[in-house]
Amino acid sequence: MFVPDANYPVGEADTVISELLDVEGGGLSSVESLAGKGGQAARLFMSTRRTLNMLVKASRTSVTDDDRDEELAQTAERLMVTGPFKTELFVQAKPGLSPLELLTAAGIDDARSTRLVVLDPRRFSLLNGIDKDTCEAIRAVMGLGANKVPVQWASSAVFAVVNTQGRAAARGAGAAYLAWDRVAVMDAVRADEELTEQARTERAEAKRNLEGSVRRAYRHFLYLGEGDQNDQPRVDRTVAFEPDSGQSSLDGTAVWKALVAQGKAFDTSALTAKALLHNLDAKDYGRPPGRAPGPVLE
């Protein structure tokens, strides 16, 4: 780039280059990059033939927000692992329904089992200042708050929720995977054996990145716990895994171990009659297990 004006700063040139490289913002999909050597900056050029990267860039612009978010939801549902929980349930988002309406209609209150309830990332998320509807809906189906619904077995359900910022990163990975997935089946790619193999490799890598991003994004879960005061016998409690811990609320085993650490659950084979009697107190007697705020039963 050359502008015959001493007042033209380097920063403005960088801005122009950034806009040219922003394919999703309307930039050029034909721009390719050659890595610099010996400390030199990368060199950019516009290819005269359609390369695989060019096809991916062009394909990515066709990935809609709905396509991307649906892929995230499908990935989250696929990655659910029951672990010690007896049942896993994915609460899917539906057009026109609020978070509370979705949870109320999902059939979560079930006496037959402990449940890991994973909430659709398209409609539910925590943190970043936009989680009011999610929190109020979960509290309601726990039998808490101004909009509480009648429930009997809230103590044996745990809700896995995506982190808002983590979801943003996963959305980028989702768009990249869909772009590679579409390119891999193009006739122009399938007609070339080398391009086909490269596209398959890149698609597999993009899928791994997407799955890793979704697992990391699901780092919150909520459960019904015992309150600290007599006027609040039951409260909702939130646990958050560290972003780089490798733990995910999609993994029932990791969630259960965290519940054990919180004193909410018993580890495998640890619920003996003696342990149960030790954890009961006066207010637990005469109430069904699902109404008690104490430990989740095996």
C-alpha positions, 0 to 999 in steps of 0.5 A: 500500500502506498499513499503519497502523503506524509500525513497518512499514518501507518495506523490507517493503513493497518485499518484498511488491511484489517477491513480487507481481511474481514471476510464476514464483514464484506472483505476479500475472500481471495486474500492469501498470506505467506508467513514471513521469514527471518523476522519479516512480516507476513506477505499478503497476495490475492490469488488468481485461482480458487484455493481451499482457504478461499472456499472456506472464507466464502462459505463462512459468510453463508453460515447464519447465526441460526445455523451456528447456534443450532450446531452449538445446541446439537453439540452440547446435547451430543456431549452430555455424559450422565455419569452417576446421574440416573437421567440426563435431560436436554431442555431445547429452546423453542421459538416464542417460549420464555425460559420459564415456559421451556423449563415448566414444560420440560417435565423436570420434576421426576421422582424416579431418578437424579437428573442432570438437566442441560439447558440449550445455549440458544436460550439460557446462559449465565453471567455477563449481565444478561442472565436474569431470565435464566436465573429466575426460571431455574429458581422457579422450577426449584420452587423458589422466588416470586414465580415459583411453580409446584414441585416435589423433587427439586432437590434431585435435579441439577442444571448445567448452564453455558457461560455467556462469554464462553458461548461467544467463543464457541459460536466462532468455533461453530461457524468455522466448523460449518464452513469446513463441513460445507466445503468438504462436500463441494464438487470442486473439492471432491473432484480433487483427491488432495483437496478432499483429504485436506478438507476432511482433515481440517473439518475433523480439526474444526469439529474437535475445536468446536467440541472443546469450546462447548465443553469449556463454555459449559462451566456452571451448574445450579442445584437446590441447597440448604439455606443458612437461615431459618427463614430460608430453608432452601436456596439455589446454589451455583458452582462454576468450574475454572475455565482451564480446569478441563471440567465441564458441567456437561460431564455428570461425573465432574458435576457429581464430584463437585456436589460431593465436595459441596456436601450435596451428594454422596460418592459412589457406594457411600450412602449407607444407613449410618451416613443417611441418619448422620445427615438427617435433622429434625426438619427432614423427618416427615418430608419426601426425599425430593422436598428435603434440601439435604444430599442428593440420594444415590 
